[in-house]
Amino acid sequence: MIRVLLVDDQPLIRSGFRALLDAEDDIEVVAEAATGTEGISLARRHLPDIALVDVQMPEMDGIEATRRIAADPALSGTHVVILTNYGLDEHVFHALKAGAAGFLVKDVLPEDFLHAVRVAARGDALLAPSITRRLIDRFVTQPPTRHGDLSHLTTREREAVVLVARGLSNDEIAAAMVISPLTAKTHVNRAMAKLHARDRAQLVVVAYESGLVVPQTSERG
């Protein structure tokens, strides 16, 4: 059962998402919050698998709430998905850097919304290749952030990180590297640990900020 926490200051938005989620046999909404502060408190109480967090809220915004959830060892199993009205913008990028697993636009189709919740629960980042390219082109232009030493990565781990940054799933990475999906997942997980990346979304940011992957003109769309 996927346990979900809804954090949004708009009751109508929360009720709509809750109706969709509660109708699924494998998903349960465990709590709702109207502010980031309340969301953190409820996350610590219920330990949800997924926290759907609005990026703009009173008292504490979604970015700070994400940062605090990501920094709490007791919530290491909670994946934050940012909810936004505007698609990819500065708020989303800062939320990804703060530890969000991905983001969803609030006008997403119901079936895509449910799929995204299940993807995030598996630990995969909600970043399609086209979104990754836009993220890179628009925001990865600042000095590198301090991360783990890239020299600590094995050759295969570096290769896996590059493929993650290109938006590939574990199965696709396995096919590209001619290894099993389990081995691909192991390479990705070890790279995340060495680079201090909470999840795949942060690994993408690390890969580009560190210079391990450099945007190519042919990759942009």
SEZA-828930 format. One line per field, with one value per residue: x negated, y, z of N, C-alpha, C, O, CB in turn; residue in one letter; residue number from 1. Coordinates in steps of 0.2 Angstrom, whole numbers, always signed. Atoms other than C-alpha are relative to their C-alpha. Glycine has a CB too. Example, Ala and Ser with C-alpha at 12.3 -4.5 7.8 and 13.67 -1.06 7.14 Angstrom:
2
nxx -4, +4 $
nyy -6, -6 $
nzz +0, -1 $
caxx -62, -68 $
cayy -22, -5 $
cazz +39, +36 $
cxx -4, +4 $
cyy +6, +5 $
czz +0, +3 $
oxx -9, +1 $
oyy +5, +11 $
ozz +3, +4 $
cbxx +5, -2 $
cbyy +0, +2 $
cbzz +6, -7 $
residu A, S $
num 1, 2 $
This chain:
221
nxx -4, +4, -3, +1, -2, -1, +2, -2, -4, -7, -4, -3, +5, +2, -6, +0, +6, -2, -5, +3, +5, -4, -4, +5, +0, +7, +2, -3, +2, +0, -1, +0, +3, -2, +6, +6, +2, -4, +2, +5, -2, -4, +5, +3, -5, -3, +5, -3, +5, +0, -3, -1, +1, -1, +6, -2, -4, +2, +4, +6, -1, +2, +8, +3, -3, +4, +7, +0, -1, +6, +5, -2, +1, -6, -4, +4, -4, -5, +2, -4, -2, -2, -6, +0, -4, +3, +5, +7, +2, +5, -2, +0, +7, +2, -3, +4, +6, -1, -1, -6, +1, -2, -5, -6, -4, -6, -5, +2, -6, +0, +4, +7, +1, +0, +6, +6, +1, +3, +7, +4, +0, +5, +6, +2, -2, -5, +3, +1, +6, -1, +0, +7, +4, -2, +3, +7, +1, -3, +2, +7, +4, +3, +6, -1, -2, +5, -3, +6, +5, -1, +5, -1, -4, +3, -2, -7, -4, +0, -4, -7, -2, -2, -6, -6, +0, -4, -7, -1, -2, +5, +0, +3, +7, +2, +0, +6, +6, +0, +0, -6, -3, +2, +7, -1, -3, +5, +5, -3, +0, +7, +2, -3, +3, +6, -1, -5, -6, -5, -3, +2, -1, +6, +6, +0, +3, +7, +3, +1, +3, +7, +4, +1, -4, +0, -5, +2, -5, -5, -4, -5, -6 $
nyy -6, -6, -4, -7, -6, -6, -6, -6, -4, +0, +6, +3, +4, +6, +5, +3, +5, +6, +4, +4, +5, +5, +5, +5, +5, +1, -7, -2, -7, +1, -6, -6, -6, -6, -4, +4, +1, +6, +6, +3, +3, +6, +5, +3, +4, +5, +3, +2, +2, -5, -6, -5, -6, -6, -4, -7, +1, -5, +2, +3, +2, +7, +1, +1, +6, +6, +0, +3, +8, +3, +0, +3, +7, +4, -1, +2, +4, -4, -3, -6, -2, -6, -2, -6, -3, -4, +4, -1, -7, -1, +3, +8, +1, +0, +6, +5, -1, +1, +7, +3, +6, -2, -5, +1, -6, +1, +2, +6, +4, +5, +6, -2, -2, +6, +3, -4, +2, +7, -1, -3, +5, +4, -3, -3, -8, -2, -5, +2, -3, -7, -4, +0, -4, -7, -2, -2, -6, -6, -1, +3, -5, -3, +4, +7, +1, +5, +7, +5, +0, +5, +5, +6, +4, +5, -1, +2, -5, -6, +2, +0, -7, -4, +2, -3, -7, +0, +1, +7, +4, +6, +5, -3, +0, +7, +2, -4, +2, +7, +3, +1, -6, +0, -3, -7, -4, +0, -6, -7, -1, -1, -7, -5, +0, -3, -7, -3, -2, +3, +4, -1, -7, -4, +3, -3, -7, +1, +2, -6, -5, +2, +1, +6, +0, -6, -1, -1, -3, +5, +3, -5, +0 $
nzz +0, +0, -5, +2, -4, +4, -3, +5, -4, +3, -2, +6, +3, -4, +1, +6, +0, -4, +3, +5, -3, -4, +4, +2, -5, -2, -2, -6, -2, -7, -3, +4, -3, +4, +0, -1, -7, -2, +4, -3, -6, +2, +3, -5, -4, +4, +4, +6, +6, +5, -2, +5, -3, +4, +0, -3, -6, -6, -5, +2, +7, +2, +1, -7, -3, +3, -3, -6, +0, +3, -5, -6, +1, -1, +6, +6, +4, +3, +6, +1, +7, +0, +4, +3, +5, +5, +4, -2, -2, -5, -6, +1, +0, -7, -4, +2, -4, -7, -1, +3, +5, +6, +0, +4, +2, -3, +4, +3, +1, -6, +1, +0, -7, -4, +2, -3, -7, -1, +2, -5, -6, +1, -1, +6, +1, +4, +5, +7, +4, +2, -6, -2, +4, -2, -7, +1, +4, -3, -6, -2, +3, -6, -2, -2, -7, -3, +0, -1, +5, +6, +1, -4, +4, +4, +7, +1, -4, +3, +6, -3, -2, +7, +3, -4, +2, +7, -1, +1, -6, -1, +5, +6, -1, +0, +7, +2, -3, +1, -6, -3, -3, -7, +0, +2, -6, -5, +2, -1, -7, -2, +2, -4, -7, +0, +2, -4, +3, -3, +4, +7, +2, -2, +4, +6, -1, -2, +6, +4, -4, -1, +6, +3, +6, +2, +5, +7, +4, +3, -5, -2, +4 $
caxx +0, -7, -4, -2, -2, +6, -1, +8, +17, +32, +45, +53, +36, +33, +51, +49, +32, +39, +54, +43, +30, +43, +52, +36, +34, +15, +15, +20, +21, +15, +16, +19, +10, +14, -4, -22, -24, -9, -15, -31, -23, -11, -25, -34, -18, -13, -29, -21, -29, -24, -22, -13, -18, -12, -26, -18, -10, -8, -19, -32, -33, -35, -54, -58, -46, -55, -72, -67, -59, -74, -85, -76, -83, -67, -59, -72, -58, -47, -48, -42, -33, -31, -14, -14, -3, -16, -27, -46, -51, -64, -53, -53, -72, -75, -63, -73, -89, -81, -77, -61, -59, -51, -36, -18, -8, +9, +19, +11, +23, +29, +21, +4, +6, +9, -5, -17, -13, -17, -33, -39, -34, -46, -60, -61, -62, -48, -59, -56, -71, -63, -60, -78, -85, -74, -80, -98, -96, -87, -95, -111, -121, -128, -144, -145, -137, -148, -144, -154, -170, -167, -183, -176, -164, -168, -168, -152, -144, -149, -141, -125, -125, -126, -112, -101, -105, -98, -82, -84, -75, -84, -78, -84, -101, -102, -99, -112, -125, -121, -118, -104, -91, -96, -114, -109, -99, -114, -126, -114, -111, -130, -133, -119, -127, -144, -138, -126, -111, -95, -87, -88, -81, -96, -108, -103, -107, -123, -128, -126, -132, -148, -152, -151, -137, -138, -123, -125, -116, -109, -101, -91, -73 $
cayy +0, +17, +29, +48, +64, +79, +96, +111, +126, +124, +113, +110, +104, +92, +85, +82, +73, +63, +57, +51, +42, +34, +26, +16, -1, +1, +20, +27, +46, +45, +64, +82, +98, +116, +123, +117, +118, +106, +95, +92, +88, +76, +68, +64, +57, +46, +42, +42, +35, +50, +68, +79, +96, +113, +124, +140, +140, +152, +150, +139, +136, +119, +122, +124, +110, +98, +103, +99, +82, +78, +82, +72, +54, +48, +53, +45, +34, +48, +54, +72, +77, +95, +102, +117, +128, +134, +119, +121, +137, +143, +136, +118, +119, +124, +111, +98, +104, +103, +85, +83, +67, +77, +88, +88, +102, +103, +101, +84, +71, +59, +44, +53, +59, +41, +34, +48, +43, +25, +30, +41, +27, +16, +28, +34, +53, +61, +69, +65, +67, +83, +90, +86, +95, +111, +110, +110, +123, +135, +133, +123, +139, +143, +137, +119, +114, +104, +85, +69, +67, +60, +51, +39, +33, +17, +17, +8, +20, +35, +27, +24, +42, +49, +38, +43, +61, +57, +52, +33, +21, +6, -6, +6, +8, -11, -13, +1, -6, -24, -29, -34, -21, -26, -22, -6, -1, -6, +6, +20, +18, +17, +33, +42, +37, +42, +59, +62, +63, +59, +52, +51, +69, +76, +64, +72, +90, +83, +76, +92, +104, +94, +93, +75, +77, +92, +98, +96, +106, +90, +85, +101, +102 $
cazz +0, -5, +9, +4, +13, +4, +8, -1, +6, -6, +1, -16, -23, -9, -10, -28, -26, -12, -21, -35, -24, -12, -26, -30, -21, -19, -13, +4, +9, +27, +31, +24, +28, +23, +27, +26, +44, +47, +33, +41, +58, +49, +39, +55, +63, +48, +39, +22, +6, -4, +1, -12, -8, -15, -20, -13, +4, +19, +34, +26, +7, -2, -5, +14, +19, +6, +13, +30, +26, +15, +30, +43, +44, +51, +34, +23, +16, +11, -7, -10, -26, -29, -35, -46, -56, -68, -74, -74, -65, -53, -38, -45, -48, -30, -24, -34, -26, -9, -11, -21, -31, -45, -49, -56, -64, -55, -71, -75, -82, -68, -76, -77, -59, -52, -63, -56, -38, -41, -50, -36, -23, -32, -30, -48, -52, -60, -74, -92, -104, -111, -94, -89, -104, -100, -82, -88, -101, -90, -73, -72, -75, -57, -49, -44, -27, -15, -18, -15, -25, -43, -42, -29, -43, -52, -71, -71, -58, -68, -84, -74, -68, -86, -91, -77, -82, -99, -91, -93, -81, -73, -86, -100, -91, -89, -108, -112, -101, -105, -87, -76, -70, -52, -56, -64, -49, -38, -48, -47, -28, -25, -35, -25, -9, -14, -21, -7, -18, -10, -25, -44, -46, -36, -45, -61, -54, -47, -64, -73, -59, -57, -75, -77, -90, -101, -111, -130, -143, -151, -135, -133, -138 $
cxx -4, +4, -2, +2, +1, -1, +2, +5, +7, +4, +3, -5, -1, +6, +0, -5, +2, +5, -3, -4, +4, +4, -5, -1, -7, -3, +4, -2, +0, +1, +0, -2, +1, -7, -6, -1, +4, -2, -6, +2, +4, -4, -4, +4, +1, -5, +2, -5, -1, +3, +1, +1, +1, -6, +0, +5, -1, -4, -7, +2, -2, -7, -3, +3, -4, -7, +0, +2, -6, -6, +1, -1, +6, +5, -4, +4, +5, -3, +5, +1, +3, +6, -1, +5, -3, -5, -7, -1, -5, +2, -1, -8, -3, +2, -4, -7, +1, +1, +6, -2, +2, +6, +6, +3, +7, +5, -2, +6, +0, -4, -7, -2, -1, -6, -6, -1, -3, -7, -4, +0, -6, -7, -3, +1, +5, -3, -1, -6, +1, +0, -7, -4, +2, -3, -7, -1, +2, -3, -6, -5, -4, -6, +2, +2, -5, +4, -6, -5, +2, -5, +1, +5, -4, +1, +7, +5, +0, +4, +7, +2, +2, +6, +6, +1, +4, +7, +2, +3, -5, +0, -3, -8, -3, -1, -6, -7, -1, -1, +7, +3, -2, -7, +0, +2, -6, -5, +3, +1, -7, -2, +4, -3, -6, +0, +5, +6, +6, +4, -2, +1, -7, -6, +0, -3, -7, -4, -2, -4, -8, -4, -1, +4, +0, +5, -3, +6, +5, +5, +6, +6, +5 $
cyy +6, +5, +8, +5, +6, +7, +6, +4, +1, -6, -4, -4, -6, -5, -4, -5, -6, -4, -5, -6, -5, -5, -6, -5, +0, +7, +2, +7, -1, +7, +6, +5, +6, +5, -5, -2, -6, -6, -4, -4, -7, -6, -4, -5, -6, -4, -2, -2, +6, +6, +5, +7, +6, +4, +7, -1, +5, -4, -3, -3, -7, -1, -2, -7, -6, +0, -3, -8, -4, -1, -4, -8, -4, +0, -2, -4, +4, +4, +7, +2, +7, +1, +7, +2, +2, -4, +2, +7, -1, -4, -8, -2, +0, -5, -7, +0, -1, -7, -3, -5, +2, +5, -2, +6, -2, -2, -6, -4, -5, -6, +1, +1, -7, -4, +3, -2, -6, +0, +3, -5, -5, +3, +3, +8, +1, +6, -3, +3, +7, +5, +1, +5, +8, +2, +2, +6, +7, +2, -2, +5, +3, -5, -6, +0, -5, -7, -4, +1, -5, -5, -6, -4, -5, +2, -1, +5, +6, -1, +0, +7, +4, -2, +2, +7, +1, -2, -7, -3, -6, -5, +3, +0, -7, -2, +4, -2, -8, -4, -1, +6, +0, +3, +7, +4, +0, +6, +6, +2, +1, +7, +5, +0, +4, +8, +4, +3, -4, -5, +1, +7, +4, -3, +3, +7, -1, -1, +6, +6, -2, +0, -7, -1, +8, +1, +1, +3, -5, -3, +5, +0, +5 $
czz +0, +4, -2, +5, -5, +4, -5, +4, -3, +1, -6, -4, +4, +0, -7, -1, +4, -3, -5, +3, +4, -4, -3, +6, +3, +3, +6, +2, +8, +4, -5, +4, -4, +0, +0, +7, +3, -4, +3, +7, -2, -3, +6, +4, -4, -4, -7, -5, -4, +4, -6, +3, -5, +1, +4, +5, +5, +5, -2, -7, -1, +0, +7, +3, -3, +3, +7, +0, -3, +5, +6, -1, +1, -6, -6, -5, -4, -6, -1, -7, +1, -4, -2, -5, -7, -4, +3, +1, +5, +7, -1, +0, +7, +4, -2, +4, +7, +2, -3, -5, -7, +1, -4, -1, +3, -5, -4, -1, +6, -1, +1, +7, +4, -2, +4, +7, +1, -2, +5, +6, -1, +1, -6, +0, -5, -5, -6, -3, -2, +6, +3, -5, +1, +6, -1, -4, +4, +7, +3, -3, +6, +2, +3, +8, +2, +0, +2, -6, -6, +0, +4, -4, -4, -7, -2, +3, -4, -7, +2, +1, -6, -3, +4, -2, -6, +1, -1, +7, +1, -5, -6, +1, +0, -8, -3, +2, -1, +7, +2, +3, +7, +0, -2, +6, +6, -1, +2, +8, +3, -2, +4, +7, +0, -2, +4, -3, +3, -4, -7, -3, +2, -4, -7, +0, +1, -6, -4, +4, +1, -6, -3, -6, -2, -6, -7, -4, -3, +5, +2, -4, +3 $
oxx -9, +10, -8, +8, -3, +1, -2, +9, +11, +2, +3, -4, -2, +5, +2, -4, +1, +4, -1, -4, +2, +6, -2, -2, -8, -9, +11, -8, +5, +3, -2, -1, +1, -7, -5, -4, +2, -1, -6, -1, +3, -3, -5, +2, +2, -4, +2, -11, -6, +8, -4, +5, -3, -9, -4, +11, -7, -5, -12, +6, -5, -10, -7, -1, -5, -9, -4, +0, -7, -9, -3, +2, +6, +9, -2, +2, +9, -8, +11, -4, +8, +6, -2, +7, +0, -8, -8, -1, -7, -2, -4, -9, -6, -1, -5, -9, -4, +1, +8, -7, +1, +7, +5, +4, +9, +10, +0, +11, -5, -7, -11, -7, -6, -10, -11, -6, -7, -11, -10, -6, -8, -12, -9, +6, +5, -1, -5, -8, -3, -2, -9, -8, -2, -5, -9, -5, -2, -4, -9, -9, -8, -7, +7, -2, -7, +9, -12, -3, +3, -4, -2, +6, -9, +6, +10, +11, +6, +8, +11, +8, +7, +10, +11, +7, +6, +11, +8, +0, -10, -5, -7, -12, -8, -6, -10, -11, -6, -6, +12, +0, -3, -8, -4, -1, -6, -8, -1, -1, -7, -5, +1, -3, -8, -4, +6, +9, +5, +6, -7, -3, -9, -11, -6, -7, -11, -10, -7, -8, -12, -10, -4, +2, +2, +5, -7, +11, +11, +10, +11, +6, +11 $
oyy +7, +7, +9, +4, +7, +8, +7, +2, +5, -11, -10, -10, -12, -11, -9, -11, -12, -11, -11, -12, -11, -10, -10, -3, -2, +8, +1, +8, -2, +7, +5, +6, +5, +10, -11, -8, -11, -11, -10, -10, -12, -12, -10, -10, -12, -9, -8, +0, +7, +6, +7, +8, +6, +5, +9, -2, +8, -10, +0, -7, -10, -7, -6, -10, -11, -6, -7, -11, -9, -6, -5, -11, -10, -5, +0, -5, +1, +8, +6, +2, +8, -1, +11, -2, +2, -2, +3, +11, -6, -7, -11, -7, -5, -8, -11, -6, -4, -9, -9, -5, -1, +7, -5, +10, -8, -5, -8, -4, -7, -8, -3, +0, -7, -7, +0, -3, -8, -3, +0, -5, -8, -1, +6, +10, -2, +11, -7, +8, +12, +10, +7, +9, +12, +8, +7, +11, +12, +8, +0, +3, +8, -10, -7, +4, -10, -7, -2, +3, -11, -10, -11, -10, -3, +6, +3, +6, +9, +4, +3, +9, +8, +2, +4, +10, +7, -2, -9, -1, -6, -7, -1, -1, -8, -5, +1, -2, -10, -8, +1, +10, +6, +7, +11, +9, +5, +9, +11, +7, +6, +10, +10, +6, +8, +12, +10, +8, -10, -10, +5, +10, +8, +1, +5, +9, +3, +2, +6, +9, +3, -1, -8, -5, +12, -3, +5, +2, -4, -6, +3, -2, +6 $
ozz +4, +3, -3, +8, -10, +9, -10, +8, -1, -2, -6, -6, +1, -1, -7, -3, +2, -2, -6, +1, +4, -1, -6, +12, +9, +5, +6, +3, +11, +10, -11, +10, -10, -4, +2, +8, +6, -1, +3, +8, +2, -2, +5, +7, -1, -6, -8, -4, -7, +7, -9, +7, -10, +6, +7, +3, +5, +6, +0, -8, +3, +1, +8, +7, +0, +4, +8, +5, +0, +5, +10, -6, -2, -7, -12, -11, -7, -6, -1, -11, +4, -10, +2, -8, -12, -8, +8, -4, +7, +10, +4, +3, +9, +8, +3, +6, +11, +8, -1, -8, -12, +7, -9, +4, +1, -3, -10, +3, +9, +4, +3, +10, +8, +2, +6, +10, +5, +1, +7, +9, +3, +1, -6, +3, -10, -5, -7, -1, -2, +5, +5, -2, +1, +7, +2, -1, +3, +9, +8, -7, +5, +0, +7, +11, -1, +4, +3, -12, -4, -3, +3, -2, -7, -8, -5, +0, -4, -8, -2, +0, -7, -5, +1, -2, -8, -5, -1, +12, -3, -7, -10, -3, -3, -9, -7, -2, +1, +7, -1, +5, +10, +5, +1, +7, +9, +3, +4, +10, +7, +2, +6, +9, +5, +1, +3, -1, +4, -2, -8, -7, -2, -5, -9, -4, -1, -7, -7, +1, +1, -6, -8, -11, +2, -10, -8, -3, -4, +3, +5, -10, +0 $
cbxx +5, +0, -2, +4, -6, +8, -7, +4, -4, -1, +6, +2, -6, +0, +6, -1, -6, +3, +5, -5, -4, +4, +2, -7, +1, -5, +0, +0, +5, -7, -5, +7, -7, +5, +0, -6, +2, +8, -1, -6, +5, +6, -5, -3, +6, +6, -3, +4, +3, +4, -4, +7, -7, +7, -3, +1, +0, +7, +4, -2, -3, +3, -3, +2, +8, +0, -3, +5, +6, -2, -2, +8, -6, +4, +3, -6, +3, +3, +0, -4, +5, -6, +7, -7, +5, -4, +1, -4, +6, -1, +7, +3, -4, +1, +7, -1, -4, +6, +0, +4, +3, +3, -2, +5, +0, +2, +0, -6, -1, +7, +2, -1, +6, +6, -1, +1, +7, +4, -1, +4, +7, +0, -5, +3, -7, +6, -7, +6, -2, +7, +4, -3, +2, +8, +0, -3, +4, +7, +5, -1, +3, +5, -4, -5, +7, -2, +4, +3, -7, +1, -7, +4, +5, +2, -5, +1, -3, -7, -2, +0, -5, -6, +0, -2, -7, -4, +4, -6, +7, +2, +8, +3, -1, +5, +6, +1, -1, -6, -4, +0, +8, +0, -5, +5, +6, -4, -2, +7, +3, -5, +2, +8, -1, -4, +3, -4, -1, +5, +8, +4, +6, -1, +1, +7, +4, -1, +4, +6, +3, +0, -7, +3, +7, -7, +5, -2, -3, -4, -4, -3, +4 $
cbyy +0, +3, -1, +0, +2, +0, +0, -3, +7, +2, +2, +5, +4, +2, +4, +5, +3, +3, +4, +4, +4, +4, +4, +3, -7, -2, +5, -5, +5, -2, +1, +1, -1, +4, +5, +4, +6, +2, +2, +5, +5, +2, +4, +5, +4, +3, -6, +6, -6, -1, +4, -3, +1, +3, +1, +5, -7, +2, -5, -6, +4, -2, +6, +6, -1, +2, +7, +4, -1, +3, +7, +1, -2, +3, +7, -4, -6, +5, -4, +6, -5, +5, -2, +2, +5, +6, +1, -4, +4, +7, +1, -2, +4, +7, -1, -1, +7, +5, -1, +6, -6, -6, +7, -6, +2, +5, +6, -3, -4, -2, -4, +6, +4, -4, +1, +7, +0, -5, +4, +6, -3, -3, -4, -3, +3, +3, +2, +1, -4, +0, -3, -7, -1, +0, -6, -6, +0, +0, -3, -7, +5, +0, +4, -5, -2, +2, -1, -7, -2, +5, +3, +3, +4, -7, -4, -7, +1, +2, -6, -5, +4, -2, -8, +0, +4, -4, +4, -4, -3, -3, -1, +7, +3, -4, +2, +7, +2, -2, +5, -6, -1, -7, -4, +1, -4, -7, -1, +0, -6, -5, +0, -2, -7, -3, +1, +6, -1, +5, +1, -4, +3, -1, -8, +1, +3, -5, -5, +3, +1, -7, +4, -5, -3, +2, +6, -7, +4, -5, -2, +7, -7 $
cbzz +6, -7, +7, -7, +5, -2, +2, -6, +0, -8, +4, -5, -1, +8, +1, -6, +2, +7, -4, -5, +5, +5, -6, -2, -3, -5, -5, +6, -3, +2, +5, -3, +2, +3, +6, -3, +5, -1, -7, +2, +4, -4, -4, +5, +2, -4, +4, -3, -4, -6, +6, -4, +4, +2, -7, -6, +3, +3, +4, +4, -5, -6, -3, +4, -2, -8, +0, +5, -5, -6, +2, +1, +5, +6, -1, +2, +3, +5, -6, +4, -3, -2, +4, -2, +2, +3, -7, -5, +2, +2, +1, -7, -4, +3, -2, -7, -1, +2, +7, -3, +2, -4, -1, +3, -7, +4, -5, +4, -7, +1, -6, -4, +3, -2, -8, -1, +3, -5, -6, +3, +1, -8, +3, -6, -2, +3, +3, -4, -6, -4, +6, -1, -8, +0, +4, -4, -6, +1, +5, -2, -4, +6, +5, -1, +1, +7, -6, +0, +3, -6, +2, +6, -4, +1, -5, +2, +7, -2, -3, +6, +4, -5, -1, +8, +0, -5, -5, -3, -1, +7, -2, -1, +7, +3, -4, +1, +7, -5, +5, +5, +0, +3, -5, -6, +3, +1, -8, -3, +3, -2, -7, +0, +3, -6, -7, +4, -8, +3, +0, -5, +3, +8, -1, -3, +6, +5, -4, -2, +6, +3, +0, +6, +1, -3, +1, -3, -6, -3, +7, +0, +0 $
residu M, I, R, V, L, L, V, D, D, Q, P, L, I, R, S, G, F, R, A, L, L, D, A, E, D, D, I, E, V, V, A, E, A, A, T, G, T, E, G, I, S, L, A, R, R, H, L, P, D, I, A, L, V, D, V, Q, M, P, E, M, D, G, I, E, A, T, R, R, I, A, A, D, P, A, L, S, G, T, H, V, V, I, L, T, N, Y, G, L, D, E, H, V, F, H, A, L, K, A, G, A, A, G, F, L, V, K, D, V, L, P, E, D, F, L, H, A, V, R, V, A, A, R, G, D, A, L, L, A, P, S, I, T, R, R, L, I, D, R, F, V, T, Q, P, P, T, R, H, G, D, L, S, H, L, T, T, R, E, R, E, A, V, V, L, V, A, R, G, L, S, N, D, E, I, A, A, A, M, V, I, S, P, L, T, A, K, T, H, V, N, R, A, M, A, K, L, H, A, R, D, R, A, Q, L, V, V, V, A, Y, E, S, G, L, V, V, P, Q, T, S, E, R, G $
num 1, 2, 3, 4, 5, 6, 7, 8, 9, 10, 11, 12, 13, 14, 15, 16, 17, 18, 19, 20, 21, 22, 23, 24, 25, 26, 27, 28, 29, 30, 31, 32, 33, 34, 35, 36, 37, 38, 39, 40, 41, 42, 43, 44, 45, 46, 47, 48, 49, 50, 51, 52, 53, 54, 55, 56, 57, 58, 59, 60, 61, 62, 63, 64, 65, 66, 67, 68, 69, 70, 71, 72, 73, 74, 75, 76, 77, 78, 79, 80, 81, 82, 83, 84, 85, 86, 87, 88, 89, 90, 91, 92, 93, 94, 95, 96, 97, 98, 99, 100, 101, 102, 103, 104, 105, 106, 107, 108, 109, 110, 111, 112, 113, 114, 115, 116, 117, 118, 119, 120, 121, 122, 123, 124, 125, 126, 127, 128, 129, 130, 131, 132, 133, 134, 135, 136, 137, 138, 139, 140, 141, 142, 143, 144, 145, 146, 147, 148, 149, 150, 151, 152, 153, 154, 155, 156, 157, 158, 159, 160, 161, 162, 163, 164, 165, 166, 167, 168, 169, 170, 171, 172, 173, 174, 175, 176, 177, 178, 179, 180, 181, 182, 183, 184, 185, 186, 187, 188, 189, 190, 191, 192, 193, 194, 195, 196, 197, 198, 199, 200, 201, 202, 203, 204, 205, 206, 207, 208, 209, 210, 211, 212, 213, 214, 215, 216, 217, 218, 219, 220, 221 $
